[in-house]
């Protein structure tokens, strides 16, 4: 393989263009962008990969395709979130697949897997008939000599984090969060570096994300406050989009009192056009822009509606008002989060969250109170609780760390 004395930045999802924004725009011959075009049978993934290329082309950012460098180039450093979503067929994955579609399907069909979840916290069905032939595969070690894990969100499943599959892939971990660093150092004894969430630190220096811009973009009522609703994507086959389906009719009435802008998760946008058409019929203002900066959404709104995933923690970082929408009780998705002690669940002890059985009157009352409450100190305390107090590297210090690491590696013969 050709030895490339550069830092390769592997962009696995369109949203990562926003996450890596400042690094991607760095005018340096030390960096090379690698766009994910790995052919996948994951629903919506191939469309998502096309979006990556479209956005990079539109921004006139130079890049190489994953398919053109994999097993051909070996980079000194690879920076990756580990989200390329590769699946490798092996003896183990084949045996696991056969188990899932036979014994696993039996457990699932006769609802034995649900009983096992209640007892052990796991279904033991391997995914049943929906199981995939391949096992999760991370190609980063083939791409790079040293691999650095870039943080992809704060929705950490603390019970088993970091995942065992990471151990022999990532050499160094970047993190925004003291808790994540503690978990990694305790389990893997790997080097961890706390970095600033520099995707978001731009707001300290200017006021470019103004509400007026959002009002013009979506032709909103300037007399109403803005609620940005950003739900996560649920991959479970029988529960896909359930977090949206539970709530789209329930809170549609809020459009009478507020500007409600709904931004479906990129995976939802990539996988379910019929469902998006249904949302439009309900007169929601839809934000379907794959390239929209999350910081813009959060800072332009008066309140963020979210449920699970990284958005609640992004909102906390930016110290904006937040209300969480809960799934119905006993979904497999939520049971998995509870079993794995996910921060998504723990967060509900600190942030107002709504159950689906609330009346419209109760929902409106809670939203109204949240809107007018002066909770700046609470938001500041919440940020400290979840992100911690450790000193972090700012963007320039992070870039210097990467450049120094590259120089050290290149000096070793």
C-alpha positions, 0 to 999 in steps of 0.5 A, a space after each residue: 500500500 502507498 504510504 500517505 503522510 497525511 491525516 485522513 478524515 473519514 466522513 461517514 455521514 452527512 452530519 459529520 461535515 458539520 461536525 468536522 467543519 473547521 477541520 474540513 475548511 483547514 487549508 493544509 496539505 496535511 489533511 485529506 478528506 475521505 468521503 464514505 461511499 461504502 456500498 451498504 445494505 443498511 436502509 438509506 445508507 447509500 442515499 446518505 453517502 450520495 448526500 455526503 458527496 453532493 454537499 462536499 461538491 457544493 462546498 467545493 471541498 476536495 476529497 477522495 472516495 473511500 473506495 479509491 483509497 481503501 487497501 491502496 493508501 495507508 495514512 499516518 493518521 485516520 480521524 473517524 467517528 467509527 460510523 462507516 457502518 461496514 458489515 463483514 461476512 465471517 464464520 462467526 457472522 454466518 453462524 450468528 445469522 443462522 442462529 438469528 433466523 432459526 432459533 432467534 426467529 422462534 424466540 421472537 415470533 412466540 414473544 419469548 424474547 420479550 420475556 427474556 428482556 424483562 429477565 435479562 435485559 436482552 432479547 437473545 434473538 439476534 435480530 430474528 428474521 431481520 438479522 444481517 449476514 455480516 458483522 459490524 466491521 471497522 476499516 480504520 486500522 486498514 486505512 491508518 497507522 494511528 486511528 483517533 476516535 472523534 466524538 459522535 455524540 453524548 448519548 453514551 450507553 455507560 454500561 458497556 461503553 466503550 464497545 469491545 469492537 473499538 479496542 483494537 481499532 482506535 489508539 487515541 480517543 477525543 472526547 467532549 465529556 469527562 465521564 466518557 474519558 473516565 469510562 474509556 481510560 478505565 476499560 481500555 487504558 487508552 490515551 484520551 484527549 478532551 477537546 472543545 466542542 468546536 463545532 459549536 464555539 463559533 457562537 461565542 464570537 458572532 451573532 450570525 444565527 439570528 431568529 430573523 434568518 430562520 423566519 425568512 427561510 421558512 416564512 414563519 410568523 414573526 409574532 410567534 416564538 420558535 420551537 425546533 423539533 429534532 427527533 432521533 431515528 429509531 432503527 428497530 424494525 417494528 418501532 421505526 419512526 415510532 417516536 415521531 408517529 407517537 407525537 405528530 398528531 398529539 402536538 400538531 396543535 402547537 402550530 396554533 401557538 408557536 412556529 414549530 419547525 420539524 427537522 427529521 433525523 437524516 436517517 429518517 429523511 433517507 429512508 421513508 419518503 412516504 412518512 415525510 409526505 404524511 408530515 407535510 400534510 399535517 402542515 408541519 414546517 419541515 427542515 429537510 436540509 442535510 447540510 443545515 448546521 445544528 448550531 443554527 437550528 438550536 440558537 435560532 429557536 426559543 425552545 428545542 423539542 427532542 427525545 433521544 440521541 445527541 440533540 438533547 446534549 447539543 442543546 445543553 452544551 449551547 444552554 438553550 431551553 429543552 423539553 424531551 418527548 418520551 416514547 410509549 412505555 416498554 418499547 424495545 428501543 427504550 428498554 435497551 437504553 435502560 438496560 445499558 444505562 444510557 445517558 439518554 435515560 439518566 438525562 430525564 431526571 434533570 430535564 422536563 420530559 412529557 409522556 404521550 398520555 398528557 392532554 393538549 392542555 397539560 402539554 401547552 401549559 408545560 411548554 408555556 411555563 418553560 418558555 417564560 422561565 428564567 433558567 439560565 443558571 439551571 442550564 449552566 449547571 446542567 452543562 457542567 454536570 454532563 460535560 464536566 470541568 476538565 480543561 479541554 483543547 480548543 480548536 487551534 490546540 487540537 489542530 496542533 496536537 494532530 499536526 505534532 502527532 503527524 510529525 512524530 509518526 512521520 519521523 519514525 522510520 
